[in-house]
Amino acid sequence: MQIVKKNLAKLTLLSVFSSVLFGCASIANMAGYDSAKLNEMSAQAYAEVRQEEKANIDTTSNTAKRITRVYNRLLPYADKLNNTGVKFDWQLTVIRKDVINAFAMPGGKIVFYTALIEKLNLNDNEIAAIMGHEMIHALNEHSKQRIGQQLIVSGAVVGSSILTGVSSDSLSILADLGVSKPFSRSNETEADIEGLFLMAQAGYNPENAITLWQKMEAYSGGSSFSLLSTHPSDEKRYKTLQENLPKAMEIYNKAIGKS
């Protein structure tokens, strides 16, 4: 009977997976996390980040100038992709810190750490691959989707636990591995592919998106796919980009006027 209950719980959570894929943004809206509200909350959080990192904000180094130049070149193309119904107040902050990272917040708030460029020795095309990726995260409102996904999964865990008698802790682990992390990896892949097309529109060579992830893989010593990971492996990422490279190259050649 316990096995039957666990299987029933798994089926219930797997059925939720479809809802997570297609309904999370709507769920977030209904819960009060609409685009305008999220962008407002993001702007406040972004201001706090800038205040906390005030002494480390870099606007004068060659690295900061390169990142800003790439950002400005991609910005008009990114703005044209905004289908959220809310105009973005795009902002970029470059932080001089020994951190290999960049991230985007709702409403187009972007943070880059200089170590990401300097330690991996990235060229401008590779910076554009990261910038395009982060801009797509904001434009596709992945943060809103994750909020909706968490609301759906939390409700499903409670409901499944009541229905089957399986502990909510066990179901939470199952939901994390079977729904939340695959959903996060799906967001990352979407940002990789659409970011590839965005950088190509701005005239940055999309072939360098692949060299970027090869550099990431070399720096990290290689990473293999894990059910516990929220991101695809570096190898999987550049293979996915390779599959989408022909279309990206068509966009790039058109952008630079090459027949």
N, C-alpha and C positions, 0 to 999 in steps of 0.2 A: 504493500500500500504506500509506503514511504517513497519507493522508487517511482510509482505512478504519480504521486503528488509532485515530486521533483520534476518529472518529465512534463507534467501539466504546467508547472511554473515556468519551465524553459519555453514551452510553446507560447505561453501568454506573453513573455518578455520578447520573444522573437517577433510576435505579431506587432508589438509596440515599435519594433525597429522601423517598420514601414511608416508608421505615424511620425516617428522622429525624422525620417528623411524628408517627408513632404509637408509636415504641419507645424514644425517648431517655431518658425517665425510668426505664424498666426497665433500660436499659443502665447508667445512672448507679448504680442500686441494686446491680447485679451487680458494678460496679467498686468498690464500697465507699462510694459517696457517697449513702447513704440519708438520709432526711429528718432523723433525729436527729443523724447525724454532720455534715451540712451546717449545721444550726442551731447546733451546738456550735462549728464552725469560724467561722461568721458572728459569734457572740457574742464570740469572741476578737478577730476583726478589728474589730468595732464598738468594743470597748473601746480598741483601739489608735487608732482614728480619734478617739474622744473625748479620749484622752490627748494626741494630737498637736494637737488643736484646743482644748485646755483653756482657753486665754486668750480664745478667740473664741466659746465657747458662750454663747448668749443665752437667758436665762430671764425677763428683766424688761421688755424693750421691749414696746410695744404690738403690734408685728409678731409677736414670739415668743408673746405671749399669745393672739393671734388664731389662729395656726397650731395651738397646743396645744388651744384650744377646739374647733376643727374636728376635730382628731385624736380627742379624747375623745368627741365626738358620733358619729363613724363607728365607733369601736372595737367596741362591742357587736354591731353589724351585721356587721362584718368577722369577728369571732370565730365567728359562726354559720355563716360560709362556709368555715371551716377543715375541709377533708376530707383533710388530709395524714396524719392518724393520730397527729400529735404536737402537743401543746398549745404555742401560741406564747407566748413571753415578750416581748410587744410593748414596744417602746421608741421614743421620739422624741427626736431631738437637733436643736435649731435653732442654726445657726452664722451669726454675723454676719460676712459676707464678701461681697466684690463678685463673686459667682458666681451665674450664672443657672442654678440646678440644684436638683434633689431626686432622691433615689434610695432604693431599698429593698434590704435584704439578706435572705437566708433567715431564717426564724423571726420575721419581723416587726420587723426593726431598720430604722428610717427616719431619714433625714437631710434637712433642709430648710435652704436658704440664704436669708437674709433678703432679699438683692438680688432674688431671683425674685419676691417679692411687691411690694417697694417700687419697683423699676424698671418693672415692668409694671402697677403700680397695680391689683393684683388685689383683688376683693371676696371675701367669705367663701365664696360659692358657687363661685367660680373656684379658690380654695384647696382646696375640697372635691373638685373635679374632679381636681386633681393628687394629693391625698391618696388618693382612691379608686383612681386609676390605680396608684399605688405599692403600695398594700395588695394589689391584685389580683396584681401581679408576685410578691409574697411568697406569697400564698395559692395561686396556680397553679404555684408552684415553677418559675418560668421559669429560675432559675439552674441548677437540677438538670437541666432539659431541655437547656440549652445545654451543660452538661458532657457529657451523653449524646450530644448532636448532634456535639460535637467529637470524641468517641471514635469514633463511627460513621464520620464523614467521614475522619478520619485513617487508619482502617483501610481504608476504600474507596480512598483515594488510593494507599496503598502497594500494595494488591491490583491496582488498575487499572494502575498503573505496571508491575508485574511481568507482568501479562497482555498488555499492549499495547505495552510498550516506550516509551511516551510518558513524558517526564520528570515526576517527582513535583512539581517546581516549577510546571510548566504546569498540571498537574491540580489543584494546590492553589489556583491562581488561579481556575480554572474552578469548583471546589467552593465557593470563597468567594463568587463572584458568583451561582452557580446554586443554592446550598443554604444556606450560612451566613447571608448577609445577608437573603435572603427569609424565612428562618426567624425571624430577629430582628425583621424588620418585622411578621411574623405575630404574634409575642408582643406587640408594641407595640399592634397593632390590637385584640387580645384584651383587653389591659389597659384600653384606651380605652373599649371597649364595656361590659365588665363593671364598670369603675369608674364609668361613667355610671349604671348601675343601682344601684350601691352608694350613691352620693351621694344618689340619689333616695329610697332607703329611709330614709336619715337625715334626710330633709326639706330637702335642699338642691336648689334649682331646677336641673335638668339642662340647661336652655337656656343656662346660663352656661358649660357645658363648651365650647360652640361659640364664645362670645365669648372664652374663654381662648385658643383656638388662633388666633383672628383677631388677638388682641393679640400672640401669639407671632410670627405671620407679619409683622405690622407692625413689630415690634421688630427682627426679623432682616432686614427689607428684602425679604421674600418668599423662599420656598425651593421649588425644583422637585424632583420625584422624580428620584432618581439610583440607578443600579444599585450605586453605591459606598456608598450610605447604609444604615445599620442601622435607620433610622427612616423611616416614611412622611413625605411632605411635610406641612407644616402645613395646606395647602389640602385635601389628601386626608383628613387626620385629621378636620377639622371637617365635611367632607362625609359621612364615614362616621358620625360622631356624629349628623348631621342625619337620616340614614336610620333610626337607632335611637331618635330622640327621641320618637316617638309612644308606644312602649312605656315609655320612661323617664318620660314625663309621666304615664302611667297609674299607675305606681308612686309617683311624687311626690304626685299628687293624693290617692291613698289614704293616704299617709303624713301629709299635713297635714289629712286629714279633709274634703277637698273632693270633692263628688260630681261 
